Amino acid sequence: MTNRKSRHRFGLPAVIIGLVTLTTALMSPWLVAAFDPSPPIEEVVAEKATGIINRLKEKIGEPEETPKPVEKSASLSSILPPAIVGTSIIGLILGAISYLRREDRRFYTLAIGVNTAAVISLFGILLASGVILAILIVGAIIAAIGLLGGGA
């Protein structure tokens, strides 16, 4: 008789990893906004203006001041998507191992489904934003041309 605990050795951790990853993927826009705020507009404008001035000085032939190298630390918005995808891959591998070991079907099915949903939801947010933007642009063009016959 098999031990009941050993039947979930890979399936249960895969489900837990998948649920945590799915939650992180769904909450990623708010996590990035909370922990990695965008710089003030004044700083962005100042950096762009300095860059333009330096390029103009180069074209004129004036020697450029050697700026201090700015060390950019990795932001949460650049770390989070690869971390979510990597964690989901680990969960998918554990789910596949659970399937191959013939563990409980509910666990490996849930593990593979949740980890796949995490990756799809991460990029689904971007895809949905692109589709909405495209619909708005097409709607604005149709309204400007007057193809639908609306207006006065």
VOMIKE-822285 format. One record per atom (N, C-alpha, C): residue number from 0; x, y negated, z negated; atom name. Coordinates in pm, whole numbers, plus 32768, in hexadecimal, padded with zeros to 4 digits. Example, Ala and Ser with C-alpha at 12.3 -4.5 7.8 and 13.67 -1.06 7.14 Angstrom:
residues 2
{kollum->0 x->8527 y->8239 z->7CF4 fido->N}
{kollum->0 x->84CE y->81C2 z->7CF4 fido->CA}
{kollum->0 x->8528 y->814A z->7CF4 fido->C}
{kollum->1 x->8505 y->80E1 z->7D3C fido->N}
{kollum->1 x->8557 y->806A z->7D36 fido->CA}
{kollum->1 x->850A y->7FFD z->7CED fido->C}
end
This chain:
residues 152
{kollum->0 x->8054 y->8076 z->8000 fido->N}
{kollum->0 x->8000 y->8000 z->8000 fido->CA}
{kollum->0 x->8058 y->7F84 z->8000 fido->C}
{kollum->1 x->8038 y->7F24 z->8054 fido->N}
{kollum->1 x->808C y->7EAD z->805E fido->CA}
{kollum->1 x->8069 y->7E4A z->7FF1 fido->C}
{kollum->2 x->80CF y->7E01 z->7FCC fido->N}
{kollum->2 x->80BC y->7D99 z->7F68 fido->CA}
{kollum->2 x->8074 y->7D23 z->7FA9 fido->C}
{kollum->3 x->800F y->7CF0 z->7F69 fido->N}
{kollum->3 x->7FBF y->7C84 z->7FA3 fido->CA}
{kollum->3 x->800F y->7C03 z->7FB3 fido->C}
{kollum->4 x->806F y->7BE9 z->7F5A fido->N}
{kollum->4 x->80BE y->7B6F z->7F64 fido->CA}
{kollum->4 x->8117 y->7B70 z->7FDF fido->C}
{kollum->5 x->814B y->7BE3 z->8006 fido->N}
{kollum->5 x->81A7 y->7BE9 z->8077 fido->CA}
{kollum->5 x->8160 y->7BD8 z->80FD fido->C}
{kollum->6 x->80DB y->7BDC z->80FF fido->N}
{kollum->6 x->8092 y->7BCE z->817D fido->CA}
{kollum->6 x->808D y->7B3D z->81AD fido->C}
{kollum->7 x->80BA y->7ADF z->815B fido->N}
{kollum->7 x->80B5 y->7A52 z->8182 fido->CA}
{kollum->7 x->813F y->7A12 z->8179 fido->C}
{kollum->8 x->81A7 y->7A61 z->8185 fido->N}
{kollum->8 x->822E y->7A2E z->8170 fido->CA}
{kollum->8 x->8252 y->79BE z->81D2 fido->C}
{kollum->9 x->822A y->79C9 z->8250 fido->N}
{kollum->9 x->8249 y->7962 z->82B2 fido->CA}
{kollum->9 x->81CE y->7911 z->82D9 fido->C}
{kollum->10 x->8159 y->794A z->82CF fido->N}
{kollum->10 x->80E0 y->7905 z->82F9 fido->CA}
{kollum->10 x->80B9 y->7892 z->829E fido->C}
{kollum->11 x->80C0 y->78A7 z->821C fido->N}
{kollum->11 x->8099 y->783F z->81BE fido->CA}
{kollum->11 x->80F6 y->77C5 z->81C4 fido->C}
{kollum->12 x->817B y->77D7 z->81C3 fido->N}
{kollum->12 x->81D1 y->7760 z->81D3 fido->CA}
{kollum->12 x->81BA y->7719 z->8258 fido->C}
{kollum->13 x->819C y->7764 z->82C1 fido->N}
{kollum->13 x->8182 y->7725 z->8343 fido->CA}
{kollum->13 x->8103 y->76D0 z->833E fido->C}
{kollum->14 x->809D y->7701 z->82F8 fido->N}
{kollum->14 x->8022 y->76B3 z->82EA fido->CA}
{kollum->14 x->803B y->7635 z->8298 fido->C}
{kollum->15 x->8086 y->7641 z->822C fido->N}
{kollum->15 x->80A2 y->75CD z->81D7 fido->CA}
{kollum->15 x->80F4 y->7565 z->8225 fido->C}
{kollum->16 x->815B y->7594 z->826E fido->N}
{kollum->16 x->81AA y->7538 z->82C0 fido->CA}
{kollum->16 x->8151 y->74F5 z->8327 fido->C}
{kollum->17 x->80F9 y->7541 z->8365 fido->N}
{kollum->17 x->809F y->750A z->83CA fido->CA}
{kollum->17 x->8041 y->74A1 z->8392 fido->C}
{kollum->18 x->8009 y->74BB z->831D fido->N}
{kollum->18 x->7FAD y->745A z->82E2 fido->CA}
{kollum->18 x->7FF4 y->73D9 z->82BC fido->C}
{kollum->19 x->806B y->73E5 z->8283 fido->N}
{kollum->19 x->80B8 y->736D z->825F fido->CA}
{kollum->19 x->80DF y->7320 z->82DD fido->C}
{kollum->20 x->8109 y->7368 z->8345 fido->N}
{kollum->20 x->8130 y->7328 z->83C1 fido->CA}
{kollum->20 x->80BA y->72E7 z->8406 fido->C}
{kollum->21 x->8048 y->7328 z->8407 fido->N}
{kollum->21 x->7FD0 y->72EE z->8444 fido->CA}
{kollum->21 x->7FA6 y->726F z->83FA fido->C}
{kollum->22 x->7FAA y->7274 z->8377 fido->N}
{kollum->22 x->7F88 y->71FD z->8328 fido->CA}
{kollum->22 x->7FE8 y->718C z->8347 fido->C}
{kollum->23 x->8069 y->71AA z->834E fido->N}
{kollum->23 x->80CC y->7143 z->836D fido->CA}
{kollum->23 x->80B7 y->710C z->83FA fido->C}
{kollum->24 x->8098 y->7162 z->8459 fido->N}
{kollum->24 x->8082 y->7135 z->84E3 fido->CA}
{kollum->24 x->8008 y->70DA z->84ED fido->C}
{kollum->25 x->7F9E y->70FD z->84A6 fido->N}
{kollum->25 x->7F26 y->70AA z->84AB fido->CA}
{kollum->25 x->7F38 y->7026 z->8461 fido->C}
{kollum->26 x->7F8C y->7026 z->83FB fido->N}
{kollum->26 x->7FA3 y->6FAD z->83AC fido->CA}
{kollum->26 x->801A y->6F5B z->83DD fido->C}
{kollum->27 x->805E y->6F86 z->8448 fido->N}
{kollum->27 x->80DA y->6F45 z->8471 fido->CA}
{kollum->27 x->80CC y->6EB1 z->8491 fido->C}
{kollum->28 x->8062 y->6E81 z->84D3 fido->N}
{kollum->28 x->805B y->6DF0 z->84EA fido->CA}
{kollum->28 x->8058 y->6D9F z->8468 fido->C}
{kollum->29 x->8012 y->6DD1 z->8405 fido->N}
{kollum->29 x->800A y->6D8A z->8386 fido->CA}
{kollum->29 x->808B y->6D99 z->8334 fido->C}
{kollum->30 x->80CB y->6E0D z->833F fido->N}
{kollum->30 x->814A y->6E20 z->82F9 fido->CA}
{kollum->30 x->81B5 y->6DC2 z->8330 fido->C}
{kollum->31 x->81BC y->6DB6 z->83B3 fido->N}
{kollum->31 x->821E y->6D5D z->83F0 fido->CA}
{kollum->31 x->8202 y->6CCD z->83C8 fido->C}
{kollum->32 x->8185 y->6CA5 z->83CB fido->N}
{kollum->32 x->8162 y->6C1B z->83A7 fido->CA}
{kollum->32 x->8181 y->6BFD z->8315 fido->C}
{kollum->33 x->8170 y->6C60 z->82BE fido->N}
{kollum->33 x->8186 y->6C49 z->8230 fido->CA}
{kollum->33 x->821A y->6C4A z->8209 fido->C}
{kollum->34 x->8267 y->6CA6 z->8243 fido->N}
{kollum->34 x->82F1 y->6CB7 z->8217 fido->CA}
{kollum->34 x->8358 y->6C76 z->8274 fido->C}
{kollum->35 x->832F y->6C4F z->82EB fido->N}
{kollum->35 x->838C y->6C14 z->834B fido->CA}
{kollum->35 x->8348 y->6B9B z->838C fido->C}
{kollum->36 x->8335 y->6B2F z->8341 fido->N}
{kollum->36 x->82ED y->6ABD z->8379 fido->CA}
{kollum->36 x->833D y->6A7C z->83EA fido->C}
{kollum->37 x->82F5 y->6A43 z->8449 fido->N}
{kollum->37 x->8337 y->6A00 z->84B8 fido->CA}
{kollum->37 x->8374 y->697D z->8487 fido->C}
{kollum->38 x->83E3 y->6952 z->84C5 fido->N}
{kollum->38 x->8424 y->68D7 z->8498 fido->CA}
{kollum->38 x->83CC y->685D z->84B7 fido->C}
{kollum->39 x->83DF y->67F0 z->846E fido->N}
{kollum->39 x->8391 y->6778 z->848A fido->CA}
{kollum->39 x->83AC y->6746 z->8518 fido->C}
{kollum->40 x->834A y->6705 z->8552 fido->N}
{kollum->40 x->8354 y->66D7 z->85DB fido->CA}
{kollum->40 x->83C6 y->6672 z->85EC fido->C}
{kollum->41 x->83E4 y->6626 z->8584 fido->N}
{kollum->41 x->844F y->65C3 z->858C fido->CA}
{kollum->41 x->84D6 y->6607 z->85A6 fido->C}
{kollum->42 x->84ED y->6679 z->8563 fido->N}
{kollum->42 x->856B y->66C1 z->8576 fido->CA}
{kollum->42 x->8575 y->66F9 z->8603 fido->C}
{kollum->43 x->8508 y->672E z->8635 fido->N}
{kollum->43 x->8509 y->6769 z->86BB fido->CA}
{kollum->43 x->8524 y->66FC z->8723 fido->C}
{kollum->44 x->84E2 y->6689 z->8715 fido->N}
{kollum->44 x->84F5 y->661C z->8774 fido->CA}
{kollum->44 x->8584 y->65E7 z->876B fido->C}
{kollum->45 x->85BA y->65DC z->86F3 fido->N}
{kollum->45 x->8642 y->65AB z->86E3 fido->CA}
{kollum->45 x->86A7 y->6609 z->8724 fido->C}
{kollum->46 x->8695 y->668C z->8715 fido->N}
{kollum->46 x->86EF y->66ED z->8753 fido->CA}
{kollum->46 x->86E7 y->66E6 z->87EB fido->C}
{kollum->47 x->866F y->66DA z->8822 fido->N}
{kollum->47 x->865F y->66D1 z->88B3 fido->CA}
{kollum->47 x->869E y->6651 z->88E8 fido->C}
{kollum->48 x->8689 y->65E1 z->88A2 fido->N}
{kollum->48 x->86C2 y->6562 z->88CE fido->CA}
{kollum->48 x->875B y->6567 z->88CC fido->C}
{kollum->49 x->8793 y->65A2 z->8865 fido->N}
{kollum->49 x->8825 y->65AF z->885C fido->CA}
{kollum->49 x->885A y->6605 z->88CE fido->C}
{kollum->50 x->8815 y->666F z->88EE fido->N}
{kollum->50 x->883E y->66C5 z->895D fido->CA}
{kollum->50 x->883A y->667C z->89E2 fido->C}
{kollum->51 x->87D2 y->662C z->89F8 fido->N}
{kollum->51 x->87C6 y->65E0 z->8A75 fido->CA}
{kollum->51 x->8836 y->6579 z->8A7E fido->C}
{kollum->52 x->8850 y->6533 z->8A11 fido->N}
{kollum->52 x->88BB y->64CE z->8A10 fido->CA}
{kollum->52 x->8942 y->650F z->8A2C fido->C}
{kollum->53 x->895D y->6580 z->89F1 fido->N}
{kollum->53 x->89DD y->65C5 z->8A08 fido->CA}
{kollum->53 x->89EA y->65F2 z->8A99 fido->C}
{kollum->54 x->897F y->6622 z->8AD7 fido->N}
{kollum->54 x->8985 y->664A z->8B63 fido->CA}
{kollum->54 x->899C y->65D1 z->8BBE fido->C}
{kollum->55 x->895D y->655F z->8B9C fido->N}
{kollum->55 x->8974 y->64E6 z->8BEC fido->CA}
{kollum->55 x->8A04 y->64B7 z->8BDF fido->C}
{kollum->56 x->8A3C y->64BF z->8B67 fido->N}
{kollum->56 x->8AC8 y->6498 z->8B53 fido->CA}
{kollum->56 x->8B26 y->64F2 z->8BA3 fido->C}
{kollum->57 x->8B06 y->6573 z->8BAB fido->N}
{kollum->57 x->8B58 y->65CF z->8BF9 fido->CA}
{kollum->57 x->8B56 y->65AB z->8C8E fido->C}
{kollum->58 x->8AE0 y->6585 z->8CC1 fido->N}
{kollum->58 x->8AD5 y->6563 z->8D4E fido->CA}
{kollum->58 x->8B1C y->64E0 z->8D6D fido->C}
{kollum->59 x->8B19 y->6483 z->8D11 fido->N}
{kollum->59 x->8B5D y->6402 z->8D25 fido->CA}
{kollum->59 x->8BF3 y->6415 z->8D1C fido->C}
{kollum->60 x->8C1E y->646E z->8CCB fido->N}
{kollum->60 x->8CAC y->6489 z->8CBE fido->CA}
{kollum->60 x->8CE5 y->6460 z->8C38 fido->C}
{kollum->61 x->8C91 y->6430 z->8BE0 fido->N}
{kollum->61 x->8CC2 y->640C z->8B5B fido->CA}
{kollum->61 x->8CDF y->648B z->8B0C fido->C}
{kollum->62 x->8D47 y->6486 z->8ABC fido->N}
{kollum->62 x->8D64 y->64FD z->8A6B fido->CA}
{kollum->62 x->8CF4 y->6514 z->8A05 fido->C}
{kollum->63 x->8CD1 y->6590 z->89FA fido->N}
{kollum->63 x->8C65 y->65B3 z->899D fido->CA}
{kollum->63 x->8C9F y->65C7 z->8912 fido->C}
{kollum->64 x->8C54 y->6597 z->88B1 fido->N}
{kollum->64 x->8C7A y->65B0 z->8827 fido->CA}
{kollum->64 x->8C67 y->6645 z->880D fido->C}
{kollum->65 x->8CC5 y->6681 z->87CD fido->N}
{kollum->65 x->8CB6 y->670F z->87AF fido->CA}
{kollum->65 x->8C57 y->6720 z->873B fido->C}
{kollum->66 x->8BE0 y->6753 z->8758 fido->N}
{kollum->66 x->8B81 y->6765 z->86EB fido->CA}
{kollum->66 x->8BA8 y->67DC z->8695 fido->C}
{kollum->67 x->8B80 y->67D4 z->861A fido->N}
{kollum->67 x->8B97 y->6843 z->85C0 fido->CA}
{kollum->67 x->8B3E y->68B7 z->85EB fido->C}
{kollum->68 x->8B74 y->692E z->85EF fido->N}
{kollum->68 x->8B1E y->69A0 z->8616 fido->CA}
{kollum->68 x->8AB1 y->69B6 z->85AF fido->C}
{kollum->69 x->8A3B y->69BF z->85E2 fido->N}
{kollum->69 x->89C8 y->69D4 z->858B fido->CA}
{kollum->69 x->89AE y->6A69 z->8582 fido->C}
{kollum->70 x->89B1 y->6A9B z->8509 fido->N}
{kollum->70 x->8996 y->6B28 z->84F4 fido->CA}
{kollum->70 x->8900 y->6B3C z->84E3 fido->C}
{kollum->71 x->88C8 y->6B84 z->8541 fido->N}
{kollum->71 x->8839 y->6B9F z->8538 fido->CA}
{kollum->71 x->8827 y->6C26 z->84F6 fido->C}
{kollum->72 x->87DE y->6C25 z->848B fido->N}
{kollum->72 x->87C1 y->6CA3 z->8449 fido->CA}
{kollum->72 x->874C y->6CE6 z->8491 fido->C}
{kollum->73 x->8745 y->6D65 z->8485 fido->N}
{kollum->73 x->86D8 y->6DAE z->84C3 fido->CA}
{kollum->73 x->8655 y->6D8A z->8480 fido->C}
{kollum->74 x->85F4 y->6D67 z->84D0 fido->N}
{kollum->74 x->8573 y->6D42 z->8498 fido->CA}
{kollum->74 x->8519 y->6DBC z->848E fido->C}
{kollum->75 x->84B3 y->6DAF z->843E fido->N}
{kollum->75 x->8456 y->6E1D z->842A fido->CA}
{kollum->75 x->840D y->6E40 z->84AA fido->C}
{kollum->76 x->83F3 y->6DDA z->84FD fido->N}
{kollum->76 x->83AB y->6DF3 z->8579 fido->CA}
{kollum->76 x->83FE y->6E44 z->85DC fido->C}
{kollum->77 x->8483 y->6E41 z->85CF fido->N}
{kollum->77 x->84D5 y->6E92 z->8629 fido->CA}
{kollum->77 x->84F5 y->6F1B z->85ED fido->C}
{kollum->78 x->84E5 y->6F2B z->856C fido->N}
{kollum->78 x->8504 y->6FAA z->852A fido->CA}
{kollum->78 x->8488 y->7003 z->8520 fido->C}
{kollum->79 x->8414 y->6FC8 z->850B fido->N}
{kollum->79 x->839B y->7016 z->84ED fido->CA}
{kollum->79 x->836D y->7074 z->855E fido->C}
{kollum->80 x->8360 y->7048 z->85DA fido->N}
{kollum->80 x->8332 y->70A6 z->8642 fido->CA}
{kollum->80 x->838C y->7120 z->8655 fido->C}
{kollum->81 x->8411 y->7111 z->865D fido->N}
{kollum->81 x->8462 y->718A z->8669 fido->CA}
{kollum->81 x->845A y->71E4 z->85EE fido->C}
{kollum->82 x->844B y->71A7 z->8579 fido->N}
{kollum->82 x->843E y->71F7 z->84FF fido->CA}
{kollum->82 x->83BC y->7247 z->8500 fido->C}
{kollum->83 x->8351 y->720A z->8530 fido->N}
{kollum->83 x->82D0 y->724F z->8537 fido->CA}
{kollum->83 x->82D8 y->72C2 z->859B fido->C}
{kollum->84 x->8313 y->72A8 z->860F fido->N}
{kollum->84 x->831E y->7311 z->8675 fido->CA}
{kollum->84 x->8377 y->7383 z->8642 fido->C}
{kollum->85 x->83E7 y->7360 z->8604 fido->N}
{kollum->85 x->8442 y->73C7 z->85D0 fido->CA}
{kollum->85 x->8403 y->741B z->8563 fido->C}
{kollum->86 x->83BC y->73DA z->8509 fido->N}
{kollum->86 x->8379 y->7424 z->849E fido->CA}
{kollum->86 x->830A y->747D z->84D7 fido->C}
{kollum->87 x->82C4 y->744C z->853C fido->N}
{kollum->87 x->825C y->749E z->857B fido->CA}
{kollum->87 x->8299 y->7518 z->85C0 fido->C}
{kollum->88 x->830D y->7507 z->85FD fido->N}
{kollum->88 x->834F y->7579 z->863E fido->CA}
{kollum->88 x->8375 y->75E2 z->85D6 fido->C}
{kollum->89 x->83A5 y->75B4 z->8562 fido->N}
{kollum->89 x->83C5 y->7613 z->84F6 fido->CA}
{kollum->89 x->8347 y->765E z->84CB fido->C}
{kollum->90 x->82D8 y->7616 z->84BC fido->N}
{kollum->90 x->825A y->7655 z->8497 fido->CA}
{kollum->90 x->8229 y->76B7 z->8502 fido->C}
{kollum->91 x->823C y->7693 z->8582 fido->N}
{kollum->91 x->8214 y->76ED z->85EE fido->CA}
{kollum->91 x->826A y->776C z->85EF fido->C}
{kollum->92 x->82EB y->775C z->85D5 fido->N}
{kollum->92 x->8343 y->77D1 z->85D0 fido->CA}
{kollum->92 x->831B y->782D z->855C fido->C}
{kollum->93 x->82FE y->77F1 z->84E8 fido->N}
{kollum->93 x->82D2 y->7843 z->8476 fido->CA}
{kollum->93 x->824D y->7888 z->8494 fido->C}
{kollum->94 x->81F3 y->7842 z->84DA fido->N}
{kollum->94 x->8174 y->7880 z->8502 fido->CA}
{kollum->94 x->8189 y->78F2 z->8562 fido->C}
{kollum->95 x->81E6 y->78E2 z->85C0 fido->N}
{kollum->95 x->8204 y->794E z->861E fido->CA}
{kollum->95 x->8242 y->79C6 z->85D6 fido->C}
{kollum->96 x->829B y->79AC z->8577 fido->N}
{kollum->96 x->82D6 y->7A1A z->8528 fido->CA}
{kollum->96 x->8269 y->7A61 z->84D9 fido->C}
{kollum->97 x->820B y->7A13 z->84A3 fido->N}
{kollum->97 x->819C y->7A4D z->8459 fido->CA}
{kollum->97 x->8149 y->7AA8 z->84B5 fido->C}
{kollum->98 x->8135 y->7A7D z->8531 fido->N}
{kollum->98 x->80EC y->7ACF z->8591 fido->CA}
{kollum->98 x->8138 y->7B50 z->85B0 fido->C}
{kollum->99 x->81BA y->7B42 z->85C7 fido->N}
{kollum->99 x->820A y->7BB7 z->85E9 fido->CA}
{kollum->99 x->8213 y->7C1B z->8574 fido->C}
{kollum->100 x->820E y->7BEA z->84FA fido->N}
{kollum->100 x->8212 y->7C42 z->8486 fido->CA}
{kollum->100 x->8189 y->7C7C z->8464 fido->C}
{kollum->101 x->8126 y->7C56 z->84B4 fido->N}
{kollum->101 x->809D y->7C85 z->84A1 fido->CA}
{kollum->101 x->8066 y->7C5F z->8418 fido->C}
{kollum->102 x->8081 y->7BE2 z->83F2 fido->N}
{kollum->102 x->8046 y->7BAF z->8376 fido->CA}
{kollum->102 x->7FB4 y->7B8E z->838F fido->C}
{kollum->103 x->7F74 y->7B57 z->832C fido->N}
{kollum->103 x->7EE5 y->7B38 z->8334 fido->CA}
{kollum->103 x->7ECA y->7ADA z->83AC fido->C}
{kollum->104 x->7E6A y->7B01 z->83FC fido->N}
{kollum->104 x->7E4C y->7AB7 z->8477 fido->CA}
{kollum->104 x->7E21 y->7A28 z->845B fido->C}
{kollum->105 x->7DD9 y->7A12 z->83F0 fido->N}
{kollum->105 x->7DA9 y->798B z->83D0 fido->CA}
{kollum->105 x->7E1C y->792B z->83BC fido->C}
{kollum->106 x->7E89 y->795A z->837E fido->N}
{kollum->106 x->7EF8 y->7900 z->8361 fido->CA}
{kollum->106 x->7F47 y->78DA z->83DD fido->C}
{kollum->107 x->7F6A y->793D z->8430 fido->N}
{kollum->107 x->7FBA y->7917 z->84A4 fido->CA}
{kollum->107 x->7F68 y->78CA z->850A fido->C}
{kollum->108 x->7EE7 y->78E7 z->8514 fido->N}
{kollum->108 x->7E92 y->789A z->856F fido->CA}
{kollum->108 x->7E86 y->7809 z->8540 fido->C}
{kollum->109 x->7E6E y->77F7 z->84C0 fido->N}
{kollum->109 x->7E64 y->7771 z->8489 fido->CA}
{kollum->109 x->7EEA y->7727 z->8492 fido->C}
{kollum->110 x->7F58 y->776D z->847B fido->N}
{kollum->110 x->7FDC y->772E z->8482 fido->CA}
{kollum->110 x->7FF9 y->76FC z->850E fido->C}
{kollum->111 x->7FE2 y->7750 z->8571 fido->N}
{kollum->111 x->7FFE y->7728 z->85FB fido->CA}
{kollum->111 x->7FA0 y->76B8 z->8626 fido->C}
{kollum->112 x->7F23 y->76C1 z->8600 fido->N}
{kollum->112 x->7EC3 y->7659 z->8624 fido->CA}
{kollum->112 x->7EE0 y->75D3 z->85E5 fido->C}
{kollum->113 x->7F00 y->75D2 z->8564 fido->N}
{kollum->113 x->7F19 y->7554 z->851E fido->CA}
{kollum->113 x->7F9A y->7513 z->854E fido->C}
{kollum->114 x->8002 y->7562 z->8563 fido->N}
{kollum->114 x->8081 y->752A z->8592 fido->CA}
{kollum->114 x->8074 y->74F4 z->8620 fido->C}
{kollum->115 x->8028 y->7537 z->8674 fido->N}
{kollum->115 x->8010 y->7505 z->86FB fido->CA}
{kollum->115 x->7FBE y->7484 z->86F6 fido->C}
{kollum->116 x->7F5B y->7481 z->869F fido->N}
{kollum->116 x->7F08 y->7409 z->8691 fido->CA}
{kollum->116 x->7F5A y->7392 z->8660 fido->C}
{kollum->117 x->7FBF y->73AA z->860E fido->N}
{kollum->117 x->8013 y->733D z->85DD fido->CA}
{kollum->117 x->805E y->72FA z->8650 fido->C}
{kollum->118 x->8097 y->734A z->86A8 fido->N}
{kollum->118 x->80E0 y->7312 z->871A fido->CA}
{kollum->118 x->8080 y->72CC z->877A fido->C}
{kollum->119 x->800F y->730C z->8795 fido->N}
{kollum->119 x->7FAE y->72D0 z->87F1 fido->CA}
{kollum->119 x->7F77 y->724D z->87B9 fido->C}
{kollum->120 x->7F5B y->7249 z->8737 fido->N}
{kollum->120 x->7F24 y->71CE z->86FD fido->CA}
{kollum->120 x->7F8B y->715F z->86FB fido->C}
{kollum->121 x->800A y->7182 z->86E9 fido->N}
{kollum->121 x->8073 y->711B z->86EA fido->CA}
{kollum->121 x->8077 y->70D5 z->8771 fido->C}
{kollum->122 x->8078 y->7122 z->87DC fido->N}
{kollum->122 x->807E y->70E6 z->8860 fido->CA}
{kollum->122 x->7FF4 y->70C3 z->8894 fido->C}
{kollum->123 x->7F8D y->70F9 z->8858 fido->N}
{kollum->123 x->7F05 y->70D6 z->887E fido->CA}
{kollum->123 x->7EE3 y->7047 z->885D fido->C}
{kollum->124 x->7F1A y->7014 z->87EF fido->N}
{kollum->124 x->7F04 y->6F88 z->87C9 fido->CA}
{kollum->124 x->7F3E y->6F2E z->8835 fido->C}
{kollum->125 x->7FB6 y->6F4D z->8864 fido->N}
{kollum->125 x->7FF5 y->6EFE z->88CF fido->CA}
{kollum->125 x->7FA6 y->6F0A z->8951 fido->C}
{kollum->126 x->7F7B y->6F83 z->8970 fido->N}
{kollum->126 x->7F2F y->6F99 z->89EB fido->CA}
{kollum->126 x->7EAA y->6F4F z->89E6 fido->C}
{kollum->127 x->7E65 y->6F55 z->8976 fido->N}
{kollum->127 x->7DE5 y->6F0F z->8969 fido->CA}
{kollum->127 x->7DF8 y->6E78 z->8977 fido->C}
{kollum->128 x->7E63 y->6E43 z->893E fido->N}
{kollum->128 x->7E7E y->6DB4 z->894B fido->CA}
{kollum->128 x->7E96 y->6D8E z->89DC fido->C}
{kollum->129 x->7EE0 y->6DE2 z->8A25 fido->N}
{kollum->129 x->7EF8 y->6DC7 z->8AB2 fido->CA}
{kollum->129 x->7E79 y->6DCD z->8B06 fido->C}
{kollum->130 x->7E23 y->6E2E z->8AE9 fido->N}
{kollum->130 x->7DA6 y->6E3A z->8B34 fido->CA}
{kollum->130 x->7D4C y->6DC1 z->8B19 fido->C}
{kollum->131 x->7D43 y->6D97 z->8A9C fido->N}
{kollum->131 x->7CF0 y->6D23 z->8A7B fido->CA}
{kollum->131 x->7D26 y->6CA6 z->8ABF fido->C}
{kollum->132 x->7DAA y->6C95 z->8AC0 fido->N}
{kollum->132 x->7DE7 y->6C22 z->8B02 fido->CA}
{kollum->132 x->7DCA y->6C25 z->8B98 fido->C}
{kollum->133 x->7DD4 y->6C9A z->8BD6 fido->N}
{kollum->133 x->7DB8 y->6CA6 z->8C65 fido->CA}
{kollum->133 x->7D26 y->6C85 z->8C84 fido->C}
{kollum->134 x->7CCA y->6CB1 z->8C31 fido->N}
{kollum->134 x->7C3C y->6C93 z->8C44 fido->CA}
{kollum->134 x->7C24 y->6BFD z->8C3A fido->C}
{kollum->135 x->7C65 y->6BBD z->8BD9 fido->N}
{kollum->135 x->7C55 y->6B2C z->8BC9 fido->CA}
{kollum->135 x->7C8C y->6AE1 z->8C42 fido->C}
{kollum->136 x->7CFD y->6B0C z->8C76 fido->N}
{kollum->136 x->7D38 y->6AC9 z->8CEB fido->CA}
{kollum->136 x->7CE0 y->6ADA z->8D66 fido->C}
{kollum->137 x->7CB1 y->6B54 z->8D7D fido->N}
{kollum->137 x->7C59 y->6B6D z->8DEF fido->CA}
{kollum->137 x->7BD8 y->6B1D z->8DE0 fido->C}
{kollum->138 x->7BA1 y->6B17 z->8D68 fido->N}
{kollum->138 x->7B28 y->6AC9 z->8D51 fido->CA}
{kollum->138 x->7B3E y->6A35 z->8D6B fido->C}
{kollum->139 x->7BB1 y->6A00 z->8D43 fido->N}
{kollum->139 x->7BD0 y->6973 z->8D5A fido->CA}
{kollum->139 x->7BDF y->6957 z->8DEF fido->C}
{kollum->140 x->7C1E y->69B4 z->8E38 fido->N}
{kollum->140 x->7C2E y->69A1 z->8EC9 fido->CA}
{kollum->140 x->7BA7 y->69A5 z->8F0F fido->C}
{kollum->141 x->7B53 y->6A04 z->8EE9 fido->N}
{kollum->141 x->7ACD y->6A0F z->8F26 fido->CA}
{kollum->141 x->7A7C y->6992 z->8F07 fido->C}
{kollum->142 x->7A86 y->6960 z->8E8D fido->N}
{kollum->142 x->7A3D y->68E7 z->8E68 fido->CA}
{kollum->142 x->7A70 y->686D z->8EB5 fido->C}
{kollum->143 x->7AF4 y->6867 z->8ECB fido->N}
{kollum->143 x->7B2D y->67F5 z->8F13 fido->CA}
{kollum->143 x->7B05 y->67F8 z->8FA6 fido->C}
{kollum->144 x->7B02 y->686E z->8FE0 fido->N}
{kollum->144 x->7ADE y->6879 z->906D fido->CA}
{kollum->144 x->7A47 y->686C z->907F fido->C}
{kollum->145 x->79FC y->689A z->901F fido->N}
{kollum->145 x->796A y->6893 z->9027 fido->CA}
{kollum->145 x->7930 y->6906 z->9076 fido->C}
{kollum->146 x->796D y->697C z->906C fido->N}
{kollum->146 x->793E y->69EF z->90B9 fido->CA}
{kollum->146 x->78B7 y->6A22 z->908C fido->C}
{kollum->147 x->7896 y->6A16 z->9010 fido->N}
{kollum->147 x->781A y->6A4F z->8FDE fido->CA}
{kollum->147 x->77A3 y->69F3 z->8FEC fido->C}
{kollum->148 x->77B9 y->697D z->9024 fido->N}
{kollum->148 x->7749 y->6923 z->9041 fido->CA}
{kollum->148 x->7714 y->68D9 z->8FC9 fido->C}
{kollum->149 x->775C y->68DC z->8F5A fido->N}
{kollum->149 x->772F y->6893 z->8EE4 fido->CA}
{kollum->149 x->7752 y->67FF z->8EEE fido->C}
{kollum->150 x->7723 y->67B3 z->8E95 fido->N}
{kollum->150 x->7746 y->6725 z->8E92 fido->CA}
{kollum->150 x->76DE y->66D0 z->8ED6 fido->C}
{kollum->151 x->76F9 y->664E z->8EDC fido->N}
{kollum->151 x->7698 y->65F1 z->8F12 fido->CA}
{kollum->151 x->76A4 y->65D6 z->8FA1 fido->C}
end
